[in-house]
Amino acid sequence: MEVKVQFFHVALLILFFGSLLSRTNGRTSSSLSVVGIAQPCSIHKRCARGLCCLKQGQRKTCHSLSRHRQPCSSRIMEGYYYERHCPCQTGTCRGNICT
């Protein structure tokens, strides 16, 4: 019985210290989430791979990266979203067109 109690106390300590270690800048690592296409995005809700956070009007939503010969943007705003067009999936954005 005593071994079970000690094991329980050790498990509680591991959970407690583990939760302290997972905190960064006052937020837990779970405060960042990944969202899919057409979903609202923000500094805390990042778009999934292959998507970008695009601001159109007042809304910011996830859109597919631009493809060859499509309009593009390479200027990121506030570190997480683009205006008007997403960057290129492959190649480079020249004259606002993916090459």
Backbone hydrogen bonds, N-H to C=O, Kabsch-Sander energy under -0.5 kcal/mol:
donor,donor_aa,acceptor,acceptor_aa,energy
5,V,1,M,-1.8
6,Q,2,E,-2.2
7,F,3,V,-2.5
8,F,4,K,-2.3
9,H,5,V,-2.1
10,V,6,Q,-2.4
11,A,7,F,-2.6
12,L,8,F,-2.2
13,L,9,H,-2.2
14,I,10,V,-2.4
15,L,11,A,-2.3
16,F,12,L,-2.5
17,F,13,L,-2.8
18,G,14,I,-2.4
19,S,15,L,-1.9
20,L,16,F,-1.5
21,L,17,F,-2.2
22,S,18,G,-1.5
23,R,20,L,-1.0
24,T,27,R,-3.5
27,R,24,T,-2.2
29,S,22,S,-0.9
31,S,28,T,-2.1
32,L,29,S,-1.1
33,S,44,H,-2.5
35,V,46,R,-2.9
38,A,62,C,-2.9
39,Q,36,G,-1.8
41,C,60,K,-2.0
42,S,45,K,-2.0
46,R,33,S,-2.5
46,R,44,H,-0.6
48,A,35,V,-2.2
51,L,48,A,-1.7
52,C,63,H,-2.7
54,L,52,C,-0.7
54,L,61,T,-2.9
55,K,82,Y,-3.3
56,Q,54,L,-0.6
56,Q,59,R,-2.5
59,R,56,Q,-1.3
61,T,54,L,-2.2
62,C,39,Q,-2.0
63,H,52,C,-2.5
65,L,50,G,-2.0
66,S,87,P,-2.2
69,R,98,C,-2.6
70,Q,67,R,-2.4
72,C,96,N,-1.7
73,S,86,C,-1.2
76,I,74,S,-0.8
77,M,81,Y,-3.9
80,Y,77,M,-2.1
81,Y,77,M,-1.9
82,Y,53,C,-2.9
83,E,75,R,-0.5
84,R,55,K,-1.3
85,H,83,E,-2.3
89,Q,66,S,-3.3
94,R,92,T,-0.8
94,R,97,I,-2.5
97,I,94,R,-1.1
98,C,70,Q,-2.5
99,T,92,T,-2.9
